[in-house]
């Protein structure tokens, strides 16, 4: 069994799951990369177990090809059918492919700005959207509001649980606290699985650039690690959390202290690897200062008093955010009811299996509602 299959099989969303109301929905899955493939694997396991029999996969598309099945596509056969398909992938065809009985749900397993730009239009047509892509919710306030307005107009729902923390119940917890009359006072956390891995492993002895290369080669960072080290991905996640907490910030209102020097930021992608050692001296100094004080370096996102910032911090060893391991996300929430001791949510914040679980949790909530 592959590691991905083991990850999915062991997920608590499947083992010991409580019975759900009957779910009747037609799904269009966009994206068949690592996350999309994990979605297909989970759907195939569900099909074999009889769990959620009302979910019907009627369209799957990647950036080049699409395959449709009016009566439902067997998830385990999708990749083979895509390889043989002569149907071009067109976003204009998605809505038509979902016509029929039951709820219509687009599952966006891409990181595509073009797909994200279609979310509001689908919602306005009454098509529900589930996504792990942060581009519609974590950029400008106008785009965030467009999603809210479109969902209201179309009577549809936007499943965004997997945009922050993969499968962790971060957004759901914040929204449920507010729905219960609680007020969120502050949020702080390690929101990047790649940066969590780096600072859980960096020892101040070996060059930081070597750890960056290891993380990139293991798939923890993007192929261009500047996308992780810049803090921009964390900025988007913090914006999504802040807006869920009722603080409607604009992008430029989040102060980001990038780990990428200007000289590296200006390079072409092909020249980045050779320049990575330029990170080493500054990070070694930061680590040494923290070590002398018995502290740990963590890349933290903070929302306090309506202000937001993202950057590297030195935390005392017993700080709520100093723990964790591997690619764990660790988030602390202070509210009326968690004023002195924050609510802390921790777990894997990256990985195809947990992200797919987060997407399908939203699918089941929508289909069963």
Wavefront OBJ file of the C-alpha trace (Angstrom):
o trace
v 0.000 0.000 0.000
v 1.362 3.481 -0.855
v 2.082 6.042 1.866
v -0.758 8.140 0.467
v -3.178 5.240 0.666
v -2.104 4.509 4.241
v -2.552 8.194 5.145
v -6.064 8.193 3.755
v -7.014 4.837 5.226
v -5.929 5.927 8.703
v -7.804 9.223 8.602
v -10.388 9.587 11.369
v -12.827 10.923 8.811
v -13.205 7.330 7.627
v -12.469 5.132 10.626
v -15.130 5.309 13.295
v -17.059 7.980 11.420
v -20.557 8.658 12.676
v -23.386 7.993 10.205
v -24.312 11.041 8.161
v -27.624 11.994 6.586
v -28.004 10.757 3.039
v -25.821 12.868 0.748
v -26.990 13.419 -2.821
v -24.676 15.515 -4.936
v -23.026 15.653 -8.333
v -19.325 16.517 -8.215
v -16.968 18.121 -10.713
v -13.340 17.645 -9.626
v -10.900 20.159 -11.095
v -7.262 19.196 -10.723
v -5.676 15.728 -10.699
v -2.316 16.517 -9.131
v -1.331 15.313 -5.673
v -4.418 16.703 -3.918
v -6.858 15.800 -6.698
v -5.445 12.280 -6.843
v -5.898 11.977 -3.067
v -9.534 13.035 -3.468
v -10.031 10.324 -6.097
v -8.398 7.698 -3.896
v -10.654 8.555 -0.957
v -13.762 8.507 -3.172
v -12.696 5.096 -4.511
v -12.352 3.743 -0.954
v -15.744 5.158 -0.025
v -17.274 3.557 -3.106
v -15.925 0.195 -2.034
v -17.212 0.584 1.534
v -20.649 1.955 0.701
v -19.959 5.202 2.587
v -21.679 8.317 1.142
v -23.248 6.452 -1.787
v -25.111 9.560 -2.955
v -21.941 11.325 -4.108
v -21.714 11.070 -7.880
v -18.550 12.104 -9.694
v -19.695 13.369 -13.084
v -16.714 15.363 -14.352
v -12.954 15.364 -13.757
v -10.579 17.719 -15.495
v -6.951 18.755 -15.360
v -5.354 21.651 -17.219
v -5.451 19.784 -20.543
v -8.209 17.175 -20.663
v -11.592 16.374 -19.198
v -13.715 13.268 -18.821
v -17.455 13.215 -18.185
v -19.830 10.538 -16.945
v -23.518 11.315 -16.777
v -24.156 8.168 -14.742
v -21.045 8.666 -12.596
v -17.329 8.068 -13.066
v -15.587 5.236 -11.189
v -12.943 7.198 -9.228
v -10.359 4.449 -9.586
v -10.546 4.586 -13.383
v -10.390 8.362 -13.841
v -6.661 8.696 -14.548
v -6.769 6.004 -17.234
v -9.829 7.591 -18.841
v -8.185 11.024 -18.798
v -5.134 9.613 -20.574
v -7.412 8.355 -23.362
v -9.717 11.382 -23.462
v -9.860 13.684 -26.469
v -12.110 16.184 -24.636
v -10.361 19.496 -24.033
v -10.582 20.939 -20.525
v -12.778 24.044 -20.597
v -13.995 25.932 -17.538
v -17.009 27.101 -19.555
v -18.249 23.487 -19.626
v -18.206 22.843 -15.883
v -21.663 24.191 -15.035
v -23.335 22.210 -17.836
v -21.653 18.988 -16.696
v -23.301 19.347 -13.260
v -26.882 19.621 -14.485
v -29.197 16.932 -13.163
v -30.564 15.773 -9.820
v -29.039 16.581 -6.451
v -26.766 19.393 -5.411
v -24.053 20.548 -7.779
v -20.584 20.925 -6.242
v -17.313 22.022 -7.835
v -14.282 20.616 -5.993
v -11.332 22.855 -6.843
v -8.118 20.924 -6.142
v -5.966 23.330 -8.158
v -3.888 26.367 -7.253
v -5.089 28.137 -10.393
v -5.971 31.818 -10.433
v -8.121 31.183 -13.531
v -10.203 28.593 -11.663
v -10.445 30.796 -8.568
v -11.746 33.626 -10.746
v -14.727 31.390 -11.695
v -15.795 30.644 -8.107
v -18.117 33.628 -7.751
v -19.813 32.903 -11.080
v -20.529 29.291 -10.141
v -21.850 30.312 -6.727
v -24.157 32.841 -8.349
v -25.596 30.027 -10.510
v -26.414 28.017 -7.378
v -23.399 25.716 -7.734
v -21.571 25.076 -4.461
v -17.778 25.406 -4.456
v -15.269 23.565 -2.252
v -11.628 24.567 -2.481
v -8.183 24.506 -0.921
v -7.070 27.442 -3.087
v -6.533 30.679 -1.144
v -6.668 33.061 -4.101
v -10.377 33.926 -3.855
v -10.557 34.325 -0.057
v -7.047 35.436 0.861
v -6.343 38.282 -1.528
v -8.238 41.566 -1.837
v -11.205 42.351 0.381
v -13.241 43.054 -2.757
v -12.692 39.497 -4.002
v -13.585 38.093 -0.589
v -16.792 40.150 -0.604
v -17.587 38.990 -4.142
v -17.600 35.389 -2.899
v -19.893 36.327 0.001
v -22.312 38.200 -2.281
v -22.358 35.485 -4.947
v -23.115 32.738 -2.429
v -25.933 34.816 -0.960
v -27.373 35.576 -4.386
v -27.203 31.965 -5.573
v -28.267 30.333 -2.301
v -25.044 28.333 -2.467
v -22.238 27.528 -0.040
v -18.484 28.042 -0.211
v -16.435 25.316 1.453
v -13.066 26.801 2.355
v -12.030 24.676 5.360
v -8.970 23.329 3.529
v -7.581 26.770 2.655
v -5.943 27.107 6.089
v -4.512 24.170 8.016
v -5.471 21.550 5.402
v -7.844 19.267 7.338
v -7.572 21.031 10.728
v -10.802 22.556 12.113
v -9.446 26.118 12.250
v -12.011 28.110 10.279
v -14.865 25.975 11.582
v -13.810 26.579 15.184
v -13.570 30.345 14.720
v -16.947 30.536 12.997
v -18.645 28.342 15.577
v -17.228 30.416 18.430
v -18.622 33.573 16.848
v -21.951 31.902 16.100
v -22.176 31.095 19.823
v -21.741 34.748 20.754
v -18.029 34.596 21.534
v -15.709 37.402 20.433
v -12.280 36.626 18.990
v -9.598 38.836 20.564
v -6.444 37.438 18.972
v -5.153 34.661 16.751
v -1.529 33.570 16.436
v -0.019 30.546 14.843
v 2.377 28.582 12.702
v 0.388 28.446 9.469
v 2.946 27.124 6.984
v 3.791 23.430 6.921
v 6.992 24.098 4.969
v 8.240 26.816 7.337
v 7.229 24.673 10.320
v 9.389 21.848 8.966
v 12.336 24.179 8.387
v 12.371 25.655 11.881
v 11.607 22.338 13.563
v 14.766 20.946 11.928
v 17.183 23.880 11.655
v 19.910 23.433 14.276
v 22.063 26.526 13.785
v 25.069 24.326 12.975
v 24.432 23.256 9.407
v 23.619 25.900 6.762
v 19.976 26.977 6.605
v 20.211 26.839 2.802
v 20.793 23.085 3.028
v 17.574 22.643 4.991
v 15.726 24.711 2.373
v 17.023 22.435 -0.373
v 16.036 19.347 1.617
v 12.532 20.731 2.173
v 12.185 21.571 -1.516
v 13.409 18.144 -2.633
v 10.975 16.464 -0.210
v 8.090 18.470 -1.686
v 7.466 20.520 1.456
v 8.120 23.829 -0.320
v 7.140 25.022 -3.755
v 9.713 24.328 -6.514
v 10.732 27.971 -6.072
v 11.187 28.131 -2.267
v 10.901 31.925 -2.293
v 7.131 31.448 -2.441
v 7.294 29.895 1.049
v 10.147 31.948 2.501
v 8.571 35.254 1.466
v 5.647 34.772 3.874
v 3.079 35.629 1.180
v 1.309 32.297 1.527
v 1.078 32.852 5.290
v -0.282 36.359 4.669
v -3.161 34.900 2.649
v -3.950 32.351 5.355
v -3.933 35.012 8.074
v -6.273 37.186 5.995
v -8.710 34.272 5.694
v -8.624 33.642 9.448
v -8.961 37.342 10.265
v -11.986 37.769 8.015
v -13.591 34.678 9.537
v -13.029 36.326 12.928
v -14.828 39.479 11.745
v -11.760 41.624 11.047
v -11.977 42.674 7.407
v -8.371 43.493 6.598
v -6.924 44.419 3.221
v -3.776 42.680 1.969
v -1.549 45.677 2.543
v -2.676 45.880 6.162
v -0.758 42.692 6.958
v 2.895 43.487 7.685
v 5.125 40.734 6.271
v 8.781 40.310 7.276
v 10.083 38.166 4.420
v 13.013 35.798 4.900
v 14.076 36.469 1.301
v 16.708 39.208 0.855
v 16.010 41.704 -1.913
v 18.952 40.391 -3.944
v 17.443 36.882 -4.037
v 13.896 38.152 -4.579
v 15.026 39.851 -7.810
v 16.572 36.720 -9.352
v 15.155 34.587 -12.139
v 13.881 31.212 -10.803
v 16.783 29.316 -12.339
v 19.321 31.342 -10.360
v 17.710 30.927 -6.937
v 19.345 27.664 -5.864
v 22.887 28.971 -6.226
v 21.965 32.087 -4.225
v 20.372 30.280 -1.265
v 23.584 30.408 0.860
v 22.979 34.164 1.141
v 20.338 33.213 3.742
v 22.793 31.442 6.025
v 24.559 34.225 7.952
v 21.390 36.069 8.994
v 19.571 32.871 10.023
v 22.591 31.584 11.965
v 22.665 34.861 13.899
v 18.938 34.709 14.620
v 19.252 31.110 15.807
v 22.239 31.881 18.056
v 20.422 34.782 19.720
v 17.368 32.594 20.380
v 19.479 29.676 21.641
v 21.309 31.882 24.171
v 17.923 32.839 25.650
v 16.614 29.274 25.692
v 14.138 30.145 22.945
v 13.031 28.657 19.623
v 12.571 30.251 16.217
v 9.100 29.971 14.700
v 7.531 31.711 11.684
v 4.404 33.228 13.210
v 1.253 34.921 11.911
v -0.455 37.243 14.418
v -3.756 39.083 14.593
v -4.057 41.349 17.648
v -6.198 44.435 18.236
v -7.213 44.524 14.585
v -3.580 44.561 13.408
v -1.833 41.723 11.612
v 1.774 40.745 11.018
v 3.761 37.789 9.725
v 7.402 36.975 10.408
v 10.081 35.048 12.275
v 9.883 35.212 16.079
v 11.919 33.889 18.983
v 9.609 32.167 21.487
v 10.212 30.872 24.975
v 10.368 27.084 25.018
v 7.011 26.646 26.792
v 5.134 29.110 24.571
v 1.877 27.631 23.154
v 3.285 27.977 19.631
v 6.817 26.685 20.252
v 5.871 22.998 20.166
v 4.862 20.798 17.273
v 6.879 18.598 14.944
v 7.359 17.981 11.250
v 4.950 20.051 9.155
v 2.491 20.632 12.017
v 0.431 23.792 12.109
v -0.205 25.094 15.613
v -2.723 27.901 16.163
v -3.793 29.675 19.369
v -7.133 31.504 19.603
v -7.937 33.961 22.394
v -11.601 34.906 22.890
v -14.065 35.811 25.639
v -14.226 32.210 26.796
v -10.542 31.483 26.105
v -9.165 34.702 27.549
v -6.423 33.488 29.909
v -5.583 30.152 28.314
v -5.970 30.096 24.507
v -7.676 27.393 22.544
v -4.820 25.613 20.729
v -5.377 23.543 17.590
v -2.461 21.485 16.286
v -1.911 18.893 13.615
v -0.607 18.314 10.091
v -1.075 21.515 8.120
v 0.182 20.162 4.828
v -0.085 16.992 2.797
v -2.297 15.645 0.061
v -4.186 13.214 2.308
v -5.244 15.687 4.978
v -6.049 18.363 2.387
v -8.258 15.923 0.478
v -9.986 15.040 3.747
v -10.685 18.722 4.392
v -12.157 19.144 0.917
v -14.406 16.112 1.225
v -15.526 17.085 4.732
v -16.910 20.260 3.166
v -18.484 18.254 0.324
v -20.300 16.034 2.827
v -21.502 18.978 4.921
v -22.937 20.649 1.842
v -24.429 17.458 0.390
v -26.045 16.491 3.713
v -27.388 19.905 4.673
l 1 2 3 4 5 6 7 8 9 10 11 12 13 14 15 16 17 18 19 20 21 22 23 24 25 26 27 28 29 30 31 32 33 34 35 36 37 38 39 40 41 42 43 44 45 46 47 48 49 50 51 52 53 54 55 56 57 58 59 60 61 62 63 64 65 66 67 68 69 70 71 72 73 74 75 76 77 78 79 80 81 82 83 84 85 86 87 88 89 90 91 92 93 94 95 96 97 98 99 100 101 102 103 104 105 106 107 108 109 110 111 112 113 114 115 116 117 118 119 120 121 122 123 124 125 126 127 128 129 130 131 132 133 134 135 136 137 138 139 140 141 142 143 144 145 146 147 148 149 150 151 152 153 154 155 156 157 158 159 160 161 162 163 164 165 166 167 168 169 170 171 172 173 174 175 176 177 178 179 180 181 182 183 184 185 186 187 188 189 190 191 192 193 194 195 196 197 198 199 200 201 202 203 204 205 206 207 208 209 210 211 212 213 214 215 216 217 218 219 220 221 222 223 224 225 226 227 228 229 230 231 232 233 234 235 236 237 238 239 240 241 242 243 244 245 246 247 248 249 250 251 252 253 254 255 256 257 258 259 260 261 262 263 264 265 266 267 268 269 270 271 272 273 274 275 276 277 278 279 280 281 282 283 284 285 286 287 288 289 290 291 292 293 294 295 296 297 298 299 300 301 302 303 304 305 306 307 308 309 310 311 312 313 314 315 316 317 318 319 320 321 322 323 324 325 326 327 328 329 330 331 332 333 334 335 336 337 338 339 340 341 342 343 344 345 346 347 348 349 350 351 352 353 354 355 356 357 358 359 360 361 362 363 364 365 366 367 368 369
